[in-house]
Amino acid sequence: MTDKAYHILKRPLITEKSTLEKELMNKLHFEVDRRANKIEIKEAVERIFNVDVLEVRTIRVKGKTKRVGRWVTRTPDWKKAIVTIKPGQRVEFFEGV
């Protein structure tokens, strides 16, 4: 299951909003595999970070249209997960920054 957990969670999303929500409301933001469901995301976060997950919310994000010269392309669609963890538990992505 550990290998599968690392395939489900692709990367943490670190923005001003996600950092603020992490500090105030214990919510973590991740880019996840588009095929993953809420149960798989919950199990992956609990297994990797050793925390208790209370809630998982998912959002499907549409890719943006980009134009380079005369060519118009799109960035791929992706899935975002907002995971609420139990109060008092912490996950540190950066140490000493």
Beta strands, then each sheet from edge to edge (+ up, - down):
strand 1: 9-12
strand 2: 27-32
strand 3: 53-61
strand 4: 65-68
strand 5: 71-74
strand 6: 78-85
sheet 1: 1+ 2- 6+ 3-
sheet 2: 4+ 5-
end
